[in-house]
């Protein structure tokens, strides 16, 4: 489990995931500060200036631009990739050391192909994260830009406020109250009932002042049918992509060294989850459509293998079939057949729902013998 410990250490290092999500949070707070001071200035020129100021802040979150996020991705993703490559290399070398002299003679390319790290694959994982975080930056620009435009439209539609606006600033009592109310929502991250009533009287729609609240809380990233906070999304993507880099590096190293099978690591779990059906089993990662030895393909399980969910601790480990006896391979293959076909080709969410339907007895029968010894904590369902 050294590979899992090394990856966990990287993920828990304050300079890694926390540093990225914290940077997103600090940038959001600066954006909110700019909004609270300027969004109620009733002039097109001032609105344009505000959008420009905020876009400069978001530029630092856009990997297409030179900034902190791009630097983080191009440093940390390769770091996780190298850990995955080193872990697979170490385990292959350990397998070679344990092999008999006869087995070593047939070890072939496993023993002789410890080539340099695959830079192309490493860059591909980094590029995938840059694309994902670029889309998040685009969502932020769109969401905040919409709030600014809708606020300006509402301010100009209110005759009372227009009359109390001088050179783009809100001067009269009503106008100043509106300005203070908008700032209070942004800074306090909630719409108080009295604020809701006043803004409604001045023509602000519920959608608009609710948008102020969502922006203040950073809940402006849409993921499927979920709305996530900027910080939570940065944390999720960072953890997922670091693990993805580790996984891709492990598979690439094994393939380069003629090893086409992996086993998913095991660890104690307080209760069954979407990992449970797959932990401890062997999967095929070779180039053929079907595994000659009869194991299911890694691509057939959720996410193509771990991570199965945020904070997933499972990693891939080499299964060097050429060093295993026919009997041992057959035992591992039989274990793979214990997994009902309905668990293949599923998303992690679908797998979790299937596991939730199983009784403790069914879960025990489902797990490989090796996983039963260290899979579900004693006393847990």
C-alpha positions as CSV (number, residue, x, y, z in Angstrom):
1,X,0.0,0.0,0.0
2,X,3.0,2.3,-0.3
3,X,1.6,3.8,-3.5
4,X,-1.7,4.7,-1.7
5,X,0.3,6.3,1.2
6,X,2.4,8.3,-1.1
7,X,-0.6,9.6,-3.0
8,X,-2.5,10.4,0.2
9,X,0.5,12.3,1.5
10,X,0.5,14.5,-1.7
11,X,-3.3,15.1,-1.4
12,X,-3.1,16.0,2.3
13,X,-0.1,18.3,1.8
14,X,-1.2,21.9,2.6
15,X,0.7,23.1,-0.4
16,X,-1.3,20.9,-2.8
17,X,-5.1,20.7,-2.9
18,X,-5.7,23.1,0.0
19,X,-3.5,25.7,-1.7
20,X,-5.5,25.6,-5.0
21,X,-9.0,25.6,-3.4
22,X,-7.8,28.4,-1.0
23,X,-6.6,30.5,-4.0
24,X,-10.1,30.1,-5.6
25,X,-11.7,31.2,-2.3
26,X,-9.5,34.2,-1.9
27,X,-10.1,35.3,-5.5
28,X,-13.8,34.9,-5.0
29,X,-13.7,37.1,-1.9
30,X,-11.9,39.8,-3.9
31,X,-14.5,39.5,-6.6
32,X,-17.3,39.9,-4.0
33,X,-15.6,43.0,-2.6
34,X,-15.5,44.6,-6.1
35,X,-19.1,43.7,-6.7
36,X,-20.3,45.1,-3.4
37,X,-18.6,48.4,-4.0
38,X,-19.5,48.8,-7.6
39,X,-22.5,46.7,-8.9
40,X,-25.0,49.4,-7.9
41,X,-23.3,52.2,-9.8
42,X,-25.9,53.1,-12.3
43,X,-24.0,53.8,-15.5
44,X,-22.9,51.7,-18.5
45,X,-19.3,53.0,-18.3
46,X,-19.0,52.0,-14.6
47,X,-20.6,48.6,-15.2
48,X,-18.1,48.0,-18.1
49,X,-15.2,49.0,-15.8
50,X,-16.5,46.6,-13.1
51,X,-16.7,43.7,-15.5
52,X,-13.2,44.5,-16.7
53,X,-11.8,44.5,-13.1
54,X,-13.5,41.2,-12.3
55,X,-12.4,39.6,-15.5
56,X,-8.8,40.4,-14.6
57,X,-9.3,38.5,-11.3
58,X,-10.8,35.5,-13.1
59,X,-7.9,35.5,-15.6
60,X,-5.8,34.2,-12.8
61,X,-8.2,31.2,-12.4
62,X,-8.2,30.5,-16.2
63,X,-5.4,28.0,-17.2
64,X,-5.5,29.5,-20.7
65,X,-3.9,32.6,-19.1
66,X,-0.5,32.8,-17.3
67,X,-1.4,32.7,-13.6
68,X,-1.5,30.7,-10.4
69,X,-3.9,28.0,-11.6
70,X,-1.9,27.2,-14.7
71,X,1.3,27.0,-12.6
72,X,-0.3,24.8,-10.1
73,X,-1.6,22.3,-12.7
74,X,1.7,22.2,-14.5
75,X,3.6,21.5,-11.3
76,X,1.2,19.2,-9.3
77,X,-0.2,17.0,-12.1
78,X,3.3,15.9,-13.2
79,X,4.2,15.3,-9.5
80,X,1.2,12.9,-9.1
81,X,2.1,11.2,-12.4
82,X,5.7,10.6,-11.4
83,X,4.4,9.1,-8.1
84,X,2.2,6.7,-10.1
85,X,5.0,5.7,-12.4
86,X,7.5,5.2,-9.6
87,X,5.0,3.1,-7.6
88,X,4.4,0.8,-10.6
89,X,8.1,0.6,-11.4
90,X,9.0,-0.3,-7.8
91,X,6.3,-3.0,-7.6
92,X,7.4,-4.5,-10.9
93,X,11.0,-4.6,-9.7
94,X,9.9,-6.2,-6.5
95,X,8.0,-8.8,-8.5
96,X,11.2,-9.5,-10.5
97,X,13.3,-9.9,-7.3
98,X,10.8,-12.5,-5.9
99,X,10.8,-14.5,-9.2
100,X,12.8,-17.6,-9.6
101,X,15.7,-17.7,-12.0
102,X,13.5,-19.7,-14.4
103,X,10.7,-17.1,-14.2
104,X,13.1,-14.3,-14.7
105,X,14.1,-15.8,-18.1
106,X,10.5,-15.4,-19.3
107,X,10.0,-12.1,-17.6
108,X,11.0,-10.6,-20.9
109,X,10.1,-6.9,-21.5
110,X,8.9,-6.6,-17.9
111,X,12.5,-6.7,-16.8
112,X,14.1,-4.8,-19.7
113,X,11.7,-2.0,-20.5
114,X,12.1,0.5,-17.7
115,X,12.0,3.4,-20.1
116,X,11.7,7.1,-19.2
117,X,8.4,8.6,-18.1
118,X,5.8,8.9,-20.9
119,X,5.8,12.7,-21.3
120,X,2.9,12.6,-23.8
121,X,0.5,10.9,-21.4
122,X,1.6,13.2,-18.6
123,X,0.9,16.3,-20.6
124,X,-2.5,14.9,-21.7
125,X,-3.7,14.6,-18.1
126,X,-2.5,18.1,-17.3
127,X,-4.3,19.4,-20.5
128,X,-7.5,17.7,-19.3
129,X,-7.4,19.5,-16.0
130,X,-6.7,22.8,-17.7
131,X,-9.7,22.3,-19.9
132,X,-11.9,21.5,-16.9
133,X,-10.8,24.5,-14.9
134,X,-11.0,26.7,-18.0
135,X,-14.7,25.8,-18.3
136,X,-15.1,26.7,-14.6
137,X,-13.6,30.1,-15.2
138,X,-15.9,30.6,-18.2
139,X,-18.9,29.8,-15.9
140,X,-17.7,32.3,-13.4
141,X,-17.4,35.1,-16.0
142,X,-20.9,34.3,-17.4
143,X,-22.6,34.1,-14.0
144,X,-21.1,37.3,-12.6
145,X,-21.4,39.2,-15.9
146,X,-25.1,38.3,-15.9
147,X,-25.6,39.6,-12.4
148,X,-24.0,42.9,-13.3
149,X,-26.0,43.4,-16.4
150,X,-29.3,42.4,-14.8
151,X,-28.6,44.8,-11.9
152,X,-28.0,47.7,-14.3
153,X,-31.2,46.9,-16.2
154,X,-33.2,46.9,-13.0
155,X,-31.6,50.2,-11.8
156,X,-32.4,51.9,-15.0
157,X,-36.0,50.6,-15.0
158,X,-36.7,52.2,-11.6
159,X,-37.8,55.8,-12.2
160,X,-37.3,56.7,-8.5
161,X,-33.7,55.4,-8.6
162,X,-32.9,57.1,-11.9
163,X,-34.0,60.4,-10.5
164,X,-31.6,59.9,-7.5
165,X,-28.6,59.0,-9.6
166,X,-26.0,61.7,-10.2
167,X,-23.0,61.0,-12.6
168,X,-23.5,57.3,-12.2
169,X,-23.6,57.3,-8.4
170,X,-26.7,56.6,-6.2
171,X,-27.3,59.8,-4.2
172,X,-30.9,59.8,-2.8
173,X,-32.1,58.0,0.3
174,X,-33.9,55.3,-1.8
175,X,-31.0,54.8,-4.1
176,X,-28.5,54.6,-1.2
177,X,-30.7,52.1,0.6
178,X,-30.8,49.9,-2.5
179,X,-27.0,50.1,-2.8
180,X,-26.6,49.2,0.9
181,X,-29.0,46.3,0.5
182,X,-27.1,44.8,-2.4
183,X,-23.9,45.2,-0.5
184,X,-25.4,43.5,2.5
185,X,-26.5,40.4,0.5
186,X,-23.0,40.1,-1.1
187,X,-21.1,40.6,2.2
188,X,-23.3,38.6,4.5
189,X,-24.1,35.9,2.0
190,X,-27.8,35.9,2.6
191,X,-30.9,37.8,1.8
192,X,-32.5,39.1,5.0
193,X,-36.4,39.2,4.9
194,X,-36.4,43.0,5.2
195,X,-33.8,43.4,2.4
196,X,-35.9,41.0,0.3
197,X,-38.9,43.2,0.8
198,X,-37.2,46.4,0.0
199,X,-35.5,45.1,-3.1
200,X,-38.7,43.7,-4.3
201,X,-40.5,47.0,-3.9
202,X,-37.7,48.7,-6.0
203,X,-38.2,46.2,-8.9
204,X,-35.6,43.6,-8.2
205,X,-36.7,40.1,-9.0
206,X,-36.3,37.2,-6.7
207,X,-34.0,35.6,-9.3
208,X,-31.7,38.6,-9.2
209,X,-31.3,39.0,-5.4
210,X,-31.0,35.2,-5.1
211,X,-28.2,35.4,-7.7
212,X,-26.4,37.9,-5.4
213,X,-26.7,35.3,-2.6
214,X,-25.3,32.5,-4.8
215,X,-22.4,34.6,-6.0
216,X,-21.6,35.6,-2.5
217,X,-21.5,31.9,-1.5
218,X,-19.5,31.0,-4.5
219,X,-22.2,28.6,-5.7
220,X,-21.8,29.4,-9.4
221,X,-20.4,26.2,-10.9
222,X,-22.9,24.0,-12.5
223,X,-22.0,20.3,-12.6
224,X,-24.8,18.3,-14.1
225,X,-27.9,19.0,-12.0
226,X,-25.8,20.2,-9.0
227,X,-24.6,23.7,-8.2
228,X,-21.2,23.7,-6.5
229,X,-19.2,26.4,-4.7
230,X,-16.1,27.6,-6.4
231,X,-13.9,26.3,-3.6
232,X,-15.5,22.9,-3.4
233,X,-15.3,22.5,-7.1
234,X,-11.6,23.4,-7.2
235,X,-11.0,20.9,-4.4
236,X,-12.9,18.1,-6.1
237,X,-11.2,18.6,-9.5
238,X,-7.8,18.8,-7.9
239,X,-8.2,15.6,-6.0
240,X,-9.8,13.8,-8.9
241,X,-7.2,14.8,-11.4
242,X,-4.2,14.1,-9.2
243,X,-5.6,10.6,-8.7
244,X,-6.2,10.3,-12.4
245,X,-2.6,11.3,-13.2
246,X,-1.4,8.6,-10.7
247,X,-3.7,6.0,-12.3
248,X,-2.7,6.9,-15.9
249,X,1.0,6.8,-15.0
250,X,0.6,3.3,-13.4
251,X,-1.3,1.9,-16.3
252,X,1.2,3.4,-18.9
253,X,4.2,2.0,-17.0
254,X,2.7,-1.4,-16.8
255,X,1.8,-1.5,-20.5
256,X,5.3,-0.3,-21.4
257,X,6.7,-3.2,-19.4
258,X,4.4,-5.9,-20.8
259,X,2.1,-6.2,-17.8
260,X,-1.5,-6.1,-18.8
261,X,-3.4,-6.7,-15.5
262,X,-4.0,-4.6,-12.4
263,X,-5.5,-5.3,-9.0
264,X,-7.4,-2.6,-7.2
265,X,-6.0,-2.1,-3.7
266,X,-7.8,-2.9,-0.6
267,X,-8.2,-1.0,2.7
268,X,-10.5,-1.1,5.7
269,X,-13.8,0.6,5.1
270,X,-16.4,1.6,7.7
271,X,-19.3,0.5,5.4
272,X,-19.8,-0.7,1.9
273,X,-19.8,1.9,-0.9
274,X,-19.3,2.1,-4.6
275,X,-15.7,0.8,-4.2
276,X,-16.8,-2.4,-2.5
277,X,-17.6,-4.6,-5.5
278,X,-14.3,-3.8,-7.2
279,X,-11.7,-3.8,-4.5
280,X,-9.2,-6.6,-4.5
281,X,-10.2,-7.8,-8.0
282,X,-8.0,-8.2,-11.1
283,X,-8.7,-6.3,-14.3
284,X,-7.3,-6.2,-17.8
285,X,-5.6,-3.1,-19.2
286,X,-4.0,-4.6,-22.3
287,X,-4.5,-3.6,-26.0
288,X,-6.9,-6.4,-27.0
289,X,-10.7,-6.2,-27.1
290,X,-10.9,-9.3,-24.8
291,X,-8.4,-10.5,-22.2
292,X,-7.0,-13.9,-23.3
293,X,-7.0,-14.8,-19.6
294,X,-10.7,-14.0,-19.2
295,X,-10.5,-11.0,-16.8
296,X,-12.9,-8.1,-17.2
297,X,-11.5,-4.9,-18.7
298,X,-10.7,-2.0,-16.3
299,X,-12.7,0.3,-18.6
300,X,-15.9,-1.7,-17.7
301,X,-16.0,-0.4,-14.1
302,X,-16.9,3.1,-12.8
303,X,-14.5,5.8,-13.9
304,X,-12.3,3.1,-15.5
305,X,-11.0,2.3,-12.0
306,X,-10.2,4.4,-9.0
307,X,-10.9,7.1,-8.0
308,X,-14.4,6.0,-7.6
309,X,-15.5,9.0,-5.6
310,X,-14.0,12.1,-4.0
311,X,-11.4,11.2,-1.4
312,X,-11.2,7.6,-2.7
313,X,-8.1,5.9,-1.3
314,X,-8.0,3.0,-3.8
315,X,-5.1,2.8,-6.3
316,X,-4.0,0.3,-9.0
317,X,-1.4,-2.3,-8.3
318,X,0.4,-4.5,-10.8
319,X,-0.8,-8.1,-11.3
320,X,2.1,-9.8,-13.1
321,X,0.2,-12.8,-14.5
322,X,3.4,-14.2,-16.1
323,X,4.7,-15.0,-12.6
324,X,1.5,-16.6,-11.4
325,X,0.7,-20.3,-11.6
326,X,-2.2,-21.4,-13.8
327,X,-4.0,-22.4,-10.6
328,X,-3.6,-18.9,-9.0
329,X,-4.7,-17.2,-12.2
330,X,-7.8,-19.4,-12.3
331,X,-8.6,-18.5,-8.7
332,X,-8.4,-14.8,-9.5
333,X,-10.4,-15.2,-12.6
334,X,-13.2,-17.0,-10.6
335,X,-13.2,-14.1,-8.2
336,X,-13.8,-11.8,-11.1
337,X,-16.8,-13.9,-12.1
338,X,-18.3,-13.4,-8.6
339,X,-19.1,-9.9,-9.7
340,X,-22.5,-9.8,-11.3
341,X,-22.6,-8.4,-14.8
342,X,-25.0,-5.7,-13.6
343,X,-22.0,-4.1,-11.8
344,X,-20.1,-3.6,-15.1
345,X,-20.6,-0.6,-17.3
346,X,-22.0,1.5,-14.4
347,X,-21.2,5.0,-13.1
348,X,-20.0,5.3,-9.6
349,X,-23.4,6.7,-8.6
350,X,-25.2,3.7,-10.1
351,X,-22.7,1.3,-8.4
352,X,-23.4,2.9,-5.0
353,X,-27.2,2.4,-5.6
354,X,-26.6,-1.2,-6.4
355,X,-24.5,-1.8,-3.3
356,X,-27.2,-0.1,-1.2
357,X,-29.6,-2.8,-2.3
358,X,-27.4,-5.7,-1.1
359,X,-27.8,-7.4,2.2
360,X,-24.7,-7.9,4.5
361,X,-24.7,-11.6,3.4
362,X,-24.7,-10.7,-0.2
363,X,-21.9,-8.3,0.2
364,X,-19.8,-10.9,2.0
365,X,-20.4,-13.4,-0.8
366,X,-19.6,-10.8,-3.4
367,X,-16.2,-9.8,-2.1
368,X,-13.0,-11.7,-3.2
369,X,-11.5,-13.8,-0.4
370,X,-8.5,-11.5,-0.2
371,X,-10.7,-8.5,0.2
372,X,-12.8,-10.1,2.9
373,X,-9.8,-10.3,5.1
374,X,-9.2,-6.5,5.1
375,X,-12.2,-5.0,3.4
376,X,-15.1,-4.0,5.6
377,X,-14.3,-3.1,9.2
378,X,-15.5,-5.6,11.8
379,X,-19.1,-5.1,12.8
380,X,-20.0,-3.0,9.8
381,X,-22.6,-4.0,7.4
